């Protein structure tokens, strides 16, 4: 559904789909939301999304072993 909204240029609708999505940890969610925000020219939000993604990926791994 989101891909067809993007193809049609309905970027706000695409963002609204991700607003209703229950699992934002899904990589598809990140892709759809980032693509829609970028298409809307919402650069600040895209960078915030990217920062939260990189922070999440770092936090999901254990601490490095100390030798």
DSSP file (Angstrom, degrees, kcal/mol; ACC not computed):
  #  RESIDUE AA STRUCTURE BP1 BP2  ACC     N-H-->O    O-->H-N    N-H-->O    O-->H-N    TCO  KAPPA ALPHA  PHI   PSI    X-CA   Y-CA   Z-CA
    1    1 A X     >        0   0    0      0, 0.0     4,-1.9     0, 0.0     5,-0.1   0.000 360.0 360.0 360.0 -46.6    0.0    0.0    0.0
    2    2 A X  H  >  +     0   0    0      1,-0.2     4,-2.3     2,-0.2     5,-0.2   0.887 360.0  55.1 -64.4 -37.9    2.7    2.5    1.0
    3    3 A X  H  > S+     0   0    0      1,-0.2     4,-2.4     2,-0.2    -1,-0.2   0.895 108.0  48.5 -63.4 -39.2    4.7    1.7   -2.2
    4    4 A X  H  > S+     0   0    0      2,-0.2     4,-1.8     1,-0.2    -1,-0.2   0.870 109.4  53.0 -69.5 -34.3    1.7    2.6   -4.4
    5    5 A X  H  <>S+     0   0    0     -4,-1.9     5,-3.1     2,-0.2     4,-0.4   0.906 110.9  47.7 -63.7 -40.0    1.2    5.8   -2.4
    6    6 A X  H ><5S+     0   0    0     -4,-2.3     3,-1.4     3,-0.2    -2,-0.2   0.926 109.3  52.2 -66.3 -44.7    4.8    6.7   -3.1
    7    7 A X  H 3<5S+     0   0    0     -4,-2.4    -1,-0.2     1,-0.3    -2,-0.2   0.858 110.1  49.3 -59.2 -36.0    4.5    5.9   -6.8
    8    8 A X  T 3<5S-     0   0    0     -4,-1.8    -1,-0.3    -5,-0.2    -2,-0.2   0.515 118.7-112.0 -81.7  -5.0    1.5    8.2   -7.0
    9    9 A X  T < 5S+     0   0    0     -3,-1.4     2,-1.3    -4,-0.4     3,-0.2   0.688  73.3 138.4  82.1  18.0    3.3   11.0   -5.2
   10   10 A X     >< +     0   0    0     -5,-3.1     4,-1.6    -6,-0.2    -1,-0.1  -0.556  15.6 156.3 -94.3  69.4    1.1   10.8   -2.1
   11   11 A X  H  >  +     0   0    0     -2,-1.3     4,-2.2     1,-0.2    -1,-0.2   0.846  67.0  54.8 -70.4 -35.9    4.0   11.2    0.3
   12   12 A X  H  > S+     0   0    0     -3,-0.2     4,-2.4     1,-0.2    -1,-0.2   0.906 108.4  50.3 -63.5 -39.7    1.9   12.5    3.2
   13   13 A X  H  > S+     0   0    0      1,-0.2     4,-1.8     2,-0.2    -1,-0.2   0.872 108.1  53.9 -63.9 -36.1   -0.3    9.4    3.0
   14   14 A X  H  X S+     0   0    0     -4,-1.6     4,-1.5     2,-0.2    -2,-0.2   0.905 108.8  47.7 -65.6 -41.6    2.8    7.3    3.0
   15   15 A X  H  X S+     0   0    0     -4,-2.2     4,-1.7     1,-0.2    -2,-0.2   0.905 109.1  54.9 -63.8 -40.9    4.0    9.0    6.2
   16   16 A X  H  X S+     0   0    0     -4,-2.4     4,-1.4     1,-0.2    -2,-0.2   0.847 102.4  57.1 -62.4 -34.0    0.5    8.5    7.7
   17   17 A X  H  X S+     0   0    0     -4,-1.8     4,-0.8     1,-0.2     3,-0.3   0.925 108.4  46.1 -61.9 -43.5    0.8    4.8    7.0
   18   18 A X  H  < S+     0   0    0     -4,-1.5    -1,-0.2     1,-0.2    -2,-0.2   0.801 105.7  60.8 -71.2 -26.5    4.0    4.6    9.0
   19   19 A X  H  < S+     0   0    0     -4,-1.7    -1,-0.2     1,-0.2    -2,-0.2   0.859 110.2  41.5 -64.0 -34.0    2.3    6.6   11.8
   20   20 A X  H  < S+     0   0    0     -4,-1.4    -1,-0.2    -3,-0.3    -2,-0.2   0.594  89.7 111.5 -88.1 -12.4   -0.3    3.8   12.2
   21   21 A X     <  -     0   0    0     -4,-0.8     3,-0.2    -3,-0.2    -3,-0.0  -0.423  56.8-154.0 -67.6 132.6    2.3    1.0   11.8
   22   22 A X  S    S+     0   0    0      1,-0.2     2,-0.7    -2,-0.1    -1,-0.1   0.788  80.1  53.9 -81.1 -28.5    2.7   -0.9   15.1
   23   23 A X    >   +     0   0    0      1,-0.1     3,-1.2     2,-0.0     6,-0.2  -0.779  52.2 167.9-115.1  89.7    6.2   -2.2   14.6
   24   24 A X  T 3  S+     0   0    0     -2,-0.7    -1,-0.1     1,-0.2     6,-0.1   0.479  71.6  74.8 -79.2  -0.4    8.6    0.6   13.8
   25   25 A X  T 3  S+     0   0    0     -3,-0.1     2,-0.2     4,-0.1    -1,-0.2   0.602  72.0 105.2 -82.8 -10.8   11.6   -1.7   14.4
   26   26 A X  S X> S-     0   0    0     -3,-1.2     4,-1.4     1,-0.1     3,-0.8  -0.518  74.6-136.3 -70.7 131.5   10.8   -3.4   11.1
   27   27 A X  H 3> S+     0   0    0      1,-0.3     4,-2.0    -2,-0.2    -1,-0.1   0.788 104.0  61.0 -62.4 -27.2   13.4   -2.4    8.4
   28   28 A X  H 3> S+     0   0    0      2,-0.2     4,-2.7     1,-0.2    -1,-0.3   0.890 100.6  54.9 -65.7 -37.7   10.6   -1.9    5.9
   29   29 A X  H <> S+     0   0    0     -3,-0.8     4,-2.8    -6,-0.2     5,-0.3   0.936 108.0  48.4 -59.0 -47.8    9.1    0.8    8.2
   30   30 A X  H  X S+     0   0    0     -4,-1.4     4,-2.5     1,-0.2     5,-0.2   0.904 113.0  48.7 -59.3 -42.7   12.4    2.7    8.2
   31   31 A X  H  X S+     0   0    0     -4,-2.0     4,-2.3     2,-0.2    -2,-0.2   0.939 114.3  43.7 -64.2 -48.4   12.6    2.5    4.4
   32   32 A X  H  X S+     0   0    0     -4,-2.7     4,-2.3     2,-0.2     5,-0.2   0.932 116.9  45.5 -65.1 -46.7    9.1    3.7    3.8
   33   33 A X  H  X S+     0   0    0     -4,-2.8     4,-2.7    -5,-0.2     5,-0.2   0.935 114.7  47.2 -65.3 -46.0    9.2    6.5    6.3
   34   34 A X  H  X S+     0   0    0     -4,-2.5     4,-2.4    -5,-0.3    -1,-0.2   0.904 112.2  50.4 -61.7 -42.0   12.6    7.7    5.2
   35   35 A X  H  X S+     0   0    0     -4,-2.3     4,-2.1    -5,-0.2    -1,-0.2   0.912 113.2  45.7 -62.5 -43.7   11.6    7.6    1.5
   36   36 A X  H  X S+     0   0    0     -4,-2.3     4,-1.6     2,-0.2    -2,-0.2   0.922 113.4  48.4 -67.8 -44.3    8.4    9.6    2.1
   37   37 A X  H  <>S+     0   0    0     -4,-2.7     5,-2.6     1,-0.2     4,-0.3   0.908 112.2  49.6 -63.5 -40.7   10.1   12.2    4.3
   38   38 A X  H ><5S+     0   0    0     -4,-2.4     3,-1.4    -5,-0.2    -1,-0.2   0.913 108.7  52.3 -63.7 -41.9   12.9   12.7    1.8
   39   39 A X  H 3<5S+     0   0    0     -4,-2.1    -1,-0.2     1,-0.3    -2,-0.2   0.811 108.1  52.1 -64.4 -28.9   10.3   13.1   -1.0
   40   40 A X  T 3<5S-     0   0    0     -4,-1.6    -1,-0.3    -5,-0.1    -2,-0.2   0.499 116.1-117.1 -83.2  -4.3    8.6   15.7    1.1
   41   41 A X  T < 5 +     0   0    0     -3,-1.4     2,-1.5    -4,-0.3     3,-0.2   0.739  65.8 146.3  76.2  22.2   11.9   17.6    1.5
   42   42 A X     >< +     0   0    0     -5,-2.6     4,-1.9     1,-0.2     3,-0.4  -0.499  13.1 163.0 -92.9  66.8   11.8   17.1    5.3
   43   43 A X  H  >  +     0   0    0     -2,-1.5     4,-2.5     1,-0.2     5,-0.2   0.859  67.5  55.5 -56.2 -44.7   15.6   16.7    5.6
   44   44 A X  H  > S+     0   0    0      1,-0.2     4,-2.2    -3,-0.2    -1,-0.2   0.912 109.8  46.8 -58.0 -44.1   15.8   17.3    9.3
   45   45 A X  H  > S+     0   0    0     -3,-0.4     4,-2.5     2,-0.2    -1,-0.2   0.853 109.4  54.3 -68.4 -34.8   13.3   14.5   10.0
   46   46 A X  H  X S+     0   0    0     -4,-1.9     4,-2.6     2,-0.2    -2,-0.2   0.935 110.4  46.3 -63.1 -45.1   15.2   12.2    7.6
   47   47 A X  H  X S+     0   0    0     -4,-2.5     4,-2.7     2,-0.2    -2,-0.2   0.884 111.6  51.2 -66.0 -37.5   18.4   12.8    9.5
   48   48 A X  H  X S+     0   0    0     -4,-2.2     4,-2.4    -5,-0.2    -1,-0.2   0.911 110.9  49.3 -62.6 -41.8   16.7   12.3   12.9
   49   49 A X  H  X S+     0   0    0     -4,-2.5     4,-2.0     2,-0.2    -2,-0.2   0.925 111.9  48.1 -61.9 -45.5   15.3    9.0   11.6
   50   50 A X  H  X S+     0   0    0     -4,-2.6     4,-2.5     2,-0.2     5,-0.2   0.916 111.2  50.4 -63.1 -43.5   18.8    8.0   10.4
   51   51 A X  H  X S+     0   0    0     -4,-2.7     4,-2.4     1,-0.2    -1,-0.2   0.907 110.9  48.7 -61.9 -41.6   20.3    8.9   13.8
   52   52 A X  H  X S+     0   0    0     -4,-2.4     4,-2.2     2,-0.2    -1,-0.2   0.853 110.5  52.5 -68.2 -31.8   17.7    7.0   15.7
   53   53 A X  H  X S+     0   0    0     -4,-2.0     4,-2.4     2,-0.2    -2,-0.2   0.934 111.8  44.1 -66.8 -46.6   18.3    4.0   13.4
   54   54 A X  H  X S+     0   0    0     -4,-2.5     4,-1.8     1,-0.2    -2,-0.2   0.879 113.9  50.8 -68.4 -36.1   22.1    4.0   13.9
   55   55 A X  H  X S+     0   0    0     -4,-2.4     4,-2.4    -5,-0.2    -1,-0.2   0.911 111.2  49.5 -64.7 -42.0   21.6    4.5   17.7
   56   56 A X  H  X S+     0   0    0     -4,-2.2     4,-1.5     1,-0.2    -2,-0.2   0.921 109.4  50.3 -63.7 -45.1   19.2    1.6   17.7
   57   57 A X  H  < S+     0   0    0     -4,-2.4     4,-0.3     1,-0.2    -1,-0.2   0.860 113.0  46.9 -65.9 -33.4   21.5   -0.7   15.8
   58   58 A X  H >< S+     0   0    0     -4,-1.8     3,-1.0     1,-0.2    -1,-0.2   0.903 112.5  49.8 -71.1 -41.3   24.4    0.1   18.2
   59   59 A X  H 3< S+     0   0    0     -4,-2.4    -2,-0.2     1,-0.2    -1,-0.2   0.693 100.8  63.7 -73.2 -18.3   22.2   -0.4   21.3
   60   60 A X  T 3< S+     0   0    0     -4,-1.5     2,-0.3    -5,-0.1    -1,-0.2   0.596  93.6  75.0 -82.8  -9.1   20.9   -3.8   20.2
   61   61 A X  S <  S-     0   0    0     -3,-1.0     3,-0.1    -4,-0.3     0, 0.0  -0.721  88.6-105.5-101.9 153.0   24.3   -5.3   20.3
   62   62 A X        -     0   0    0     -2,-0.3    -1,-0.1     1,-0.1     2,-0.1  -0.181  45.1 -86.9 -67.8 165.9   26.2   -6.3   23.5
   63   63 A X        -     0   0    0      1,-0.1    -1,-0.1    -4,-0.1     3,-0.1  -0.427  53.6 -93.9 -70.3 149.4   29.1   -4.3   24.8
   64   64 A X        -     0   0    0      1,-0.1     2,-0.1    -2,-0.1    -1,-0.1  -0.346  46.0-103.4 -63.2 145.7   32.5   -5.2   23.4
   65   65 A X        -     0   0    0     -3,-0.1     2,-0.5     1,-0.1    -1,-0.1  -0.454  30.3-132.9 -69.1 140.3   34.4   -7.7   25.4
   66   66 A X              0   0    0     -2,-0.1    -1,-0.1     1,-0.1    -3,-0.0  -0.816 360.0 360.0 -94.8 136.5   37.2   -6.2   27.5
   67   67 A X              0   0    0     -2,-0.5    -1,-0.1     0, 0.0    -2,-0.0   0.389 360.0 360.0-108.2 360.0   40.5   -8.1   27.3
